[in-house]
Amino acid sequence: MRLCSLILALALIGIGSGSVAFFTPAGVRSENVASFSADPGARGERSDTFGPDPEELCKRGYDLTYNLDFAEALDAFRQAAAAQPKDPQAYRGIATTTWLTILFQRGVVTVDDYMGHVSTGDQKLDQPRPADASRFRTNIDRALAIAEDEVRRDAQSASAHYDVGAAVGLMATYRATVEGSVLGGLSAARRAFNEQEKVLDLDPHRKDAGLIVGTYRYIVGNLPVTIRWMAYIVGFGGGRERGLQMIEEAAAYPGDSQVDARFALVLLYNRERRFDQALAVIRDLRGRFPRNRLLWLEAGATALRAGHPAEARAELDAGIDRLKQDRRPRSFGEEAVWRYKRGAARLLLADYAGAEADLNAALAVQGREWIRGRAHLELGKLADLAGDRPRATREYQAAARSCEAGQDSDGAKQARALIATPYRKTQ
C-alpha cells in the first residue's frame, strides 16, 4: 500500500482524542456541534455549576471511543462541551470522531493500511461528505481558537501549548489521511511538532508531548537521506531510535496521550518486526477495551506476520465470533479482511478446504481492492499446491491486477513472481 509522505506520523496523532486504528464507524449526527463566540472566556468557567463534570465526560467519551461505542462517545463529548465550552478537549473529541468516521467509511483502519512504503507526493482520495468535512472543521477550529487564547493569556503554560499542538496535529492528520494533501498538512504538522517541543522545554516531565515529537522523529529517521535533509530544513527533528523511545515513554506516562501511544506502538512494533512486543501491547489494550473487536483482528494479523499461524487462527476465530455477535456498524470491507487473514492462516496450517472457503468468502463480500488481490494470491497458492497450474496462474494474474489497483505494490510483485515460479510450501 502506498502512503503519502508523513502519513504514518499524521495518522498516529490523536492526543487525547482517540487513535486511528482498531475502531468501527458509528452514527454521527449531521449537525455541527460547536458554535463560535468572540468571548475569550476563562477555560475553567462552566455553564452549569451543578451539571456533570466535563473532565469525566471527556474521559468517558474516549473510553467509549476505544470500545467502539461512537454514538455514545459523541453524546459524552457534546455534554462536556456544553458544560465547559471554553475547554478545547471536547471539541477535539468531536473532531476526532468525525475524522475516524470518514476513515471507517473508507475501510482504512488497520495496521496493514500503514505498513507500506512512503511516497512523497499528494494522493488522490475520495472527498468526504460536505457535512462531515464541515463538522470536522467547525470543531477543530473551535478547539484551536480556545487553545490559542490560552497561550495569549499565558505564554509559559505547558498545557496551553500542548492543546495548540494537539489541535494542529489533528488538522495535519486530517489533511493527509482524508484529503491526501501532504503539502497542505505540512505547515500544521511542523507547528504541531514545534508546539509539543515547546511543552517539553517548559516541562520536561510532560512525556505525553513526546507522542507527537517522537512520531515525527521516527518518520523523519526512516525517510531517504535527501528527503530527510529537506525535513530538517523545514523544521522537523529526526532520530528513529529516539523517536520510538519517546513514544514508549508517552505510553508509560499517565497522561492524555497514553492510550494513543500504546495504539501507536502496535503499528511501530509491527513495522520494526518486534511482534512479541506488539502482541503484548494488544493484549493490554484488550483488557482495557474488551468491546473493541478489532484488537482481535490485529492480534491475529500480528501473529501471522510473526510466523505463528496457529496463534493467528485462534485469535481470528475468536474475533470472527465477536464480529458475528456484534450488531454495531462495521468499517468498509471489514468482513473481507477477517476472512482473508484467517484464510491465509489456514493455508499455512494445511487446512486447505477451510482456507479456500475463507478466501472465497473474502471475495464474495464488499472489500478493498488490495484485500481482493491478496485473497486471489492465496487462492493461487492453493491451486499450485493442488497441482492446478493454469488455475493458479489465473489467480495470480487477478491478484496482480487487484493489488496494482489497490496500490499494493508488494502484493503485485509477489503475484508476478508466482506467475513465473509456482508456489511451494516450506516447513
Phi and psi in degrees as a GROMACS rama.xvg file:
@    title "Ramachandran Plot"
@    xaxis  label "Phi"
@    yaxis  label "Psi"
@TYPE xy
-87.443  142.505  ARG-2
-121.975  134.938  LEU-3
-68.7969  153.564  CYS-4
-55.8743  130.744  SER-5
73.4938  6.1896  LEU-6
-64.2343  -35.4145  ILE-7
-60.5232  -47.5304  LEU-8
-61.1315  -47.0961  ALA-9
-63.5276  -39.1184  LEU-10
-68.1595  -22.0526  ALA-11
-84.8783  -16.1376  LEU-12
-78.7176  112.43  ILE-13
-150.258  38.7625  GLY-14
-53.078  118.052  ILE-15
61.2287  23.3304  GLY-16
-146.578  17.1945  SER-17
100.071  158.267  GLY-18
-108.328  162.199  SER-19
-72.6814  -34.0948  VAL-20
-103.849  165.443  ALA-21
71.069  33.8019  PHE-22
-128.142  168.192  PHE-23
-126.912  161.396  THR-24
-74.3286  155.703  PRO-25
-138.936  163.079  ALA-26
-60.5941  131.791  GLY-27
-122.548  126.103  VAL-28
-65.6044  150.809  ARG-29
-81.7527  -16.4223  SER-30
-77.714  149.083  GLU-31
-70.1649  147.615  ASN-32
-95.343  -44.0518  VAL-33
-81.6236  145.509  ALA-34
-129.125  137.519  SER-35
-83.5324  149.447  PHE-36
-139.535  139.959  SER-37
-76.4171  -15.8081  ALA-38
-69.3405  114.839  ASP-39
-66.0444  -31.6711  PRO-40
50.5026  161.082  GLY-41
-90.6892  142.085  ALA-42
-60.7367  -32.285  ARG-43
-78.5007  -10.2491  GLY-44
-71.0157  139.061  GLU-45
-119.19  142.241  ARG-46
-76.2492  -19.7565  SER-47
-138.936  101.237  ASP-48
-59.2319  -30.9272  THR-49
-102.24  8.84738  PHE-50
-83.1584  -174.158  GLY-51
-65.1357  151.342  PRO-52
-72.4389  120.962  ASP-53
-65.2822  -33.9397  PRO-54
-64.5576  -42.4709  GLU-55
-66.6453  -35.3936  GLU-56
-64.3666  -41.3705  LEU-57
-65.4043  -42.6251  CYS-58
-58.8879  -42.3968  LYS-59
-64.0144  -40.0335  ARG-60
-59.8814  -44.6444  GLY-61
-67.7161  -38.9777  TYR-62
-63.3091  -41.9748  ASP-63
-64.2734  -39.1994  LEU-64
-61.4877  -48.0785  THR-65
-63.9088  -23.265  TYR-66
-94.2493  9.56265  ASN-67
76.0652  10.1695  LEU-68
-93.2335  72.3064  ASP-69
-69.843  -39.2719  PHE-70
-62.1876  -44.4289  ALA-71
-66.7005  -34.9874  GLU-72
-62.6899  -43.4853  ALA-73
-61.4886  -40.0263  LEU-74
-61.2889  -41.356  ASP-75
-64.5721  -42.8963  ALA-76
-64.5615  -38.9689  PHE-77
-63.679  -42.6785  ARG-78
-63.2551  -39.2342  GLN-79
-64.3465  -42.0226  ALA-80
-65.3276  -37.3177  ALA-81
-69.5947  -36.3892  ALA-82
-75.0602  -33.1453  ALA-83
-141.859  79.3007  GLN-84
-69.5987  -6.97214  PRO-85
-103.288  14.9764  LYS-86
-106.143  122.538  ASP-87
-72.3112  -16.447  PRO-88
-61.262  -43.151  GLN-89
-64.9108  -38.466  ALA-90
-67.6023  -36.0624  TYR-91
-63.5435  -38.2968  ARG-92
-62.0683  -42.6772  GLY-93
-65.0734  -44.0885  ILE-94
-62.8918  -41.1648  ALA-95
-64.3528  -41.9782  THR-96
-61.5878  -40.009  THR-97
-64.0851  -44.5394  THR-98
-60.3715  -45.6548  TRP-99
-63.5954  -36.4468  LEU-100
-60.237  -41.533  THR-101
-63.0171  -44.2594  ILE-102
-63.1104  -38.7328  LEU-103
-63.6097  -39.9169  PHE-104
-61.6479  -27.736  GLN-105
-90.6665  -16.0872  ARG-106
77.8956  26.2497  GLY-107
-106.463  76.8819  VAL-108
-137.041  4.88349  VAL-109
-118.32  168.043  THR-110
-56.425  -37.9294  VAL-111
-53.6917  -32.9161  ASP-112
-72.2339  -10.5505  ASP-113
-128.567  27.1454  TYR-114
-104.122  -3.73151  MET-115
-83.3328  -173.211  GLY-116
-79.7044  166.642  HIS-117
-97.3383  130.411  VAL-118
-106.432  150.285  SER-119
-98.0375  -1.4195  THR-120
-105.155  165.495  GLY-121
-65.7742  155.332  ASP-122
-115.298  143.38  GLN-123
-87.5136  111.4  LYS-124
-121.632  152.105  LEU-125
-61.9595  135.967  ASP-126
-78.1116  146.412  GLN-127
-70.2576  166.361  PRO-128
-62.4515  141.605  ARG-129
-53.552  -37.9362  PRO-130
-65.2812  -38.4007  ALA-131
-67.2644  -45.5187  ASP-132
-61.5  -41.0128  ALA-133
-65.3558  -41.62  SER-134
-63.8092  -43.0113  ARG-135
-60.8915  -51.1232  PHE-136
-62.5796  -43.2696  ARG-137
-59.1598  -46.0645  THR-138
-78.2505  -37.1567  ASN-139
-72.1725  -34.0486  ILE-140
-63.394  -38.8853  ASP-141
-65.5328  -44.5092  ARG-142
-59.4495  -43.6846  ALA-143
-68.0163  -40.7184  LEU-144
-61.0374  -41.7839  ALA-145
-65.3004  -43.8102  ILE-146
-64.925  -40.1382  ALA-147
-65.8992  -35.317  GLU-148
-61.2144  -39.5842  ASP-149
-61.5385  -42.5565  GLU-150
-65.5347  -39.7034  VAL-151
-63.195  -34.3236  ARG-152
-75.6853  -32.2794  ARG-153
-150.337  93.3248  ASP-154
-68.9074  -13.5296  ALA-155
-100.12  12.2199  GLN-156
-84.5755  114.682  SER-157
-63.0838  -38.3709  ALA-158
-63.9045  -39.0232  SER-159
-64.8349  -45.3063  ALA-160
-65.5485  -35.0575  HIS-161
-59.9103  -45.6417  TYR-162
-63.7253  -39.0858  ASP-163
-62.9586  -47.3888  VAL-164
-61.7791  -38.8501  GLY-165
-65.0982  -40.3625  ALA-166
-68.2446  -48.3771  ALA-167
-71.9028  -27.8995  VAL-168
-62.9457  -41.0412  GLY-169
-67.1153  -36.1079  LEU-170
-60.2252  -45.334  MET-171
-63.3656  -40.8095  ALA-172
-57.4727  -47.8401  THR-173
-61.4275  -45.9277  TYR-174
-62.9052  -37.4614  ARG-175
-77.0079  -45.9769  ALA-176
-87.2238  -26.8324  THR-177
-100.607  -45.6588  VAL-178
-92.2944  -14.7977  GLU-179
70.5473  22.792  GLY-180
-104.415  108.93  SER-181
-75.2328  -52.3941  VAL-182
-64.5289  -36.6059  LEU-183
-65.375  -28.7931  GLY-184
-96.8776  -5.10993  GLY-185
-64.3562  -44.6386  LEU-186
-61.7692  -44.2416  SER-187
-66.5421  -39.3391  ALA-188
-62.4572  -44.4755  ALA-189
-63.2913  -40.6491  ARG-190
-66.2792  -39.5363  ARG-191
-60.11  -44.9914  ALA-192
-59.3753  -47.584  PHE-193
-66.1048  -39.7119  ASN-194
-64.7619  -40.7598  GLU-195
-74.8447  -29.663  GLN-196
-64.7778  -35.9662  GLU-197
-62.1675  -39.9818  LYS-198
-58.1729  -46.1555  VAL-199
-67.0839  -32.138  LEU-200
-66.7053  -42.7071  ASP-201
-73.1836  -35.0805  LEU-202
-146.663  90.4555  ASP-203
-59.3431  -16.8175  PRO-204
-78.6561  -10.9147  HIS-205
-78.9783  74.8473  ARG-206
-65.8527  -18.2393  LYS-207
-62.4768  -31.587  ASP-208
-67.066  -16.8282  ALA-209
-70.4984  -13.3246  GLY-210
-65.0419  -50.4132  LEU-211
-67.0599  -49.2248  ILE-212
-61.0843  -46.1788  VAL-213
-65.3915  -38.0342  GLY-214
-63.4827  -46.2556  THR-215
-65.3029  -38.8641  TYR-216
-61.9165  -41.4545  ARG-217
-61.8625  -45.9924  TYR-218
-64.522  -48.1919  ILE-219
-59.2942  -39.4148  VAL-220
-64.9754  -18.3676  GLY-221
-98.6468  -3.63656  ASN-222
-77.5328  155.003  LEU-223
-56.8114  154.802  PRO-224
-55.7516  -46.444  VAL-225
-64.2467  -41.1388  THR-226
-71.4375  -34.6397  ILE-227
-60.4627  -42.1498  ARG-228
-66.1855  -35.4399  TRP-229
-62.7041  -38.8043  MET-230
-63.7861  -40.0018  ALA-231
-61.5749  -42.1527  TYR-232
-62.5408  -39.8695  ILE-233
-83.743  -1.85936  VAL-234
118.629  5.6377  GLY-235
-93.1582  136.817  PHE-236
-83.9413  160.868  GLY-237
-122.342  -168.689  GLY-238
114.494  90.8916  GLY-239
-61.7406  -49.0264  ARG-240
-65.6176  -44.4364  GLU-241
-65.1121  -37.314  ARG-242
-60.2649  -45.8694  GLY-243
-64.7186  -38.9234  LEU-244
-62.156  -39.8253  GLN-245
-64.63  -36.8469  MET-246
-68  -39.5966  ILE-247
-62.6151  -39.4157  GLU-248
-65.2621  -39.3229  GLU-249
-64.6289  -35.4862  ALA-250
-67.8182  -26.1606  ALA-251
-91.8088  -15.1964  ALA-252
-86.1065  130.702  TYR-253
-78.2722  65.5564  PRO-254
-124.229  -170.932  GLY-255
-60.7061  -30.6133  ASP-256
-97.486  7.79129  SER-257
-59.2182  -50.4637  GLN-258
-67.2295  -40.5387  VAL-259
-59.4231  -40.9587  ASP-260
-63.6559  -37.3439  ALA-261
-68.7484  -39.0519  ARG-262
-62.3362  -39.9248  PHE-263
-61.5903  -38.8627  ALA-264
-64.4712  -31.3325  LEU-265
-57.3402  -45.2217  VAL-266
-67.8684  -49.3158  LEU-267
-68.2518  -38.3349  LEU-268
-64.3921  -35.4535  TYR-269
-65.0371  -43.1829  ASN-270
-63.1843  -34.3203  ARG-271
-85.13  -0.469355  GLU-272
63.3218  29.8097  ARG-273
-98.5015  66.9656  ARG-274
-67.6085  -38.1155  PHE-275
-62.225  -38.8473  ASP-276
-68.0023  -39.2359  GLN-277
-60.7735  -44.2527  ALA-278
-64.3047  -37.1151  LEU-279
-63.4106  -40.2625  ALA-280
-66.8845  -42.7177  VAL-281
-59.8838  -42.8943  ILE-282
-65.9426  -37.3557  ARG-283
-61.726  -43.9874  ASP-284
-66.3647  -36.2301  LEU-285
-64.6186  -35.6922  ARG-286
-64.9996  -33.1544  GLY-287
-84.287  -31.0589  ARG-288
-130.933  71.8856  PHE-289
-68.8637  -16.377  PRO-290
-86.5034  -1.14589  ARG-291
-87.1954  88.2184  ASN-292
-63.9645  -25.9628  ARG-293
-69.6381  -14.2933  LEU-294
-67.369  -28.364  LEU-295
-70.7154  -37.0508  TRP-296
-62.1958  -44.4715  LEU-297
-67.2046  -35.4425  GLU-298
-63.3879  -44.3858  ALA-299
-64.659  -42.9397  GLY-300
-65.3982  -39.6465  ALA-301
-66.6966  -43.7928  THR-302
-61.0159  -37.0604  ALA-303
-65.1089  -43.3604  LEU-304
-62.7965  -33.2726  ARG-305
-75.7943  -6.99396  ALA-306
82.6209  29.3063  GLY-307
-118.808  74.3916  HIS-308
-64.4571  -32.0417  PRO-309
-66.9162  -43.3674  ALA-310
-64.3885  -40.9995  GLU-311
-60.8621  -44.7671  ALA-312
-60.0449  -43.8714  ARG-313
-63.8873  -43.0451  ALA-314
-64.7193  -42.1529  GLU-315
-71.3122  -36.9841  LEU-316
-58.1887  -47.3517  ASP-317
-64.3219  -39.2769  ALA-318
-69.0428  -38.9133  GLY-319
-66.202  -36.1476  ILE-320
-60.6079  -41.744  ASP-321
-64.8638  -40.5201  ARG-322
-59.7664  -42.9012  LEU-323
-64.8431  -33.2626  LYS-324
-88.0061  -14.3397  GLN-325
-88.5587  118.627  ASP-326
-92.9057  2.47078  ARG-327
-74.8292  160.596  ARG-328
-58.3722  153.288  PRO-329
-111.13  157.056  ARG-330
-74.2308  161.603  SER-331
-58.1257  125.858  PHE-332
71.635  17.3338  GLY-333
-62.4902  -45.0361  GLU-334
-62.7371  -35.7974  GLU-335
-61.3546  -37.91  ALA-336
-65.2161  -48.0886  VAL-337
-55.3113  -48.4345  TRP-338
-70.908  -36.8145  ARG-339
-62.4342  -45.6197  TYR-340
-63.1106  -44.8384  LYS-341
-68.3895  -35.1603  ARG-342
-61.9195  -40.6066  GLY-343
-64.5347  -39.8435  ALA-344
-66.0833  -42.3857  ALA-345
-63.1048  -37.3332  ARG-346
-60.0985  -45.2767  LEU-347
-65.753  -23.8138  LEU-348
-91.9402  6.383  LEU-349
65.686  21.9105  ALA-350
-91.7349  74.2792  ASP-351
-69.5591  -38.1063  TYR-352
-65.3004  -44.4068  ALA-353
-64.1841  -38.7667  GLY-354
-62.527  -45.688  ALA-355
-63.0068  -39.8896  GLU-356
-62.855  -44.7022  ALA-357
-65.4768  -43.6786  ASP-358
-68.2108  -38.9308  LEU-359
-66.4252  -34.7449  ASN-360
-64.9106  -37.4696  ALA-361
-62.1697  -34.5378  ALA-362
-79.6179  -19.4858  LEU-363
-85.5903  -13.1265  ALA-364
-112.349  168.187  VAL-365
-63.1803  133.976  GLN-366
-161.891  167.04  GLY-367
-75.7917  154.59  ARG-368
-64.1847  -37.0563  GLU-369
-68.81  -30.8258  TRP-370
-66.031  -40.9386  ILE-371
-60.477  -42.1212  ARG-372
-61.5527  -43.647  GLY-373
-67.5743  -35.0245  ARG-374
-64.7646  -43.2114  ALA-375
-61.5356  -37.2301  HIS-376
-60.9112  -45.7142  LEU-377
-67.7148  -36.4387  GLU-378
-64.7985  -34.7187  LEU-379
-62.8626  -40.6926  GLY-380
-61.9539  -42.291  LYS-381
-60.5103  -42.2523  LEU-382
-64.4519  -40.7217  ALA-383
-62.2166  -42.3156  ASP-384
-64.189  -28.7994  LEU-385
-85.6344  -1.40914  ALA-386
80.6715  14.274  GLY-387
-100.677  81.2659  ASP-388
-66.3214  -39.8515  ARG-389
-59.6737  -43.2286  PRO-390
-66.4575  -40.1271  ARG-391
-59.4592  -43.4842  ALA-392
-62.3997  -41.0776  THR-393
-62.5588  -40.9135  ARG-394
-65.635  -42.0529  GLU-395
-65.9102  -37.418  TYR-396
-64.0937  -41.5298  GLN-397
-64.6921  -38.6558  ALA-398
-62.3226  -44.7459  ALA-399
-61.1845  -43.5176  ALA-400
-62.9934  -47.4709  ARG-401
-68.9616  -39.3088  SER-402
-65.6857  -40.6855  CYS-403
-63.7965  -42.017  GLU-404
-64.7415  -31.7632  ALA-405
-91.4029  10.489  GLY-406
59.1997  33.976  GLN-407
-102.22  83.3711  ASP-408
-66.6224  -34.6688  SER-409
-65.342  -43.3207  ASP-410
-63.4616  -41.9117  GLY-411
-63.5386  -38.9286  ALA-412
-63.9156  -43.4526  LYS-413
-61.7545  -42.0234  GLN-414
-62.3741  -43.7564  ALA-415
-64.9015  -37.2728  ARG-416
-65.1024  -37.7889  ALA-417
-76.5776  -22.5266  LEU-418
-64.843  -35.6358  ILE-419
-82.0882  -35.946  ALA-420
-132.101  121.74  THR-421
-59.7622  151.683  PRO-422
-75.526  136.366  TYR-423
-131.637  125.901  ARG-424
-72.9662  134.019  LYS-425
-110.07  148.912  THR-426
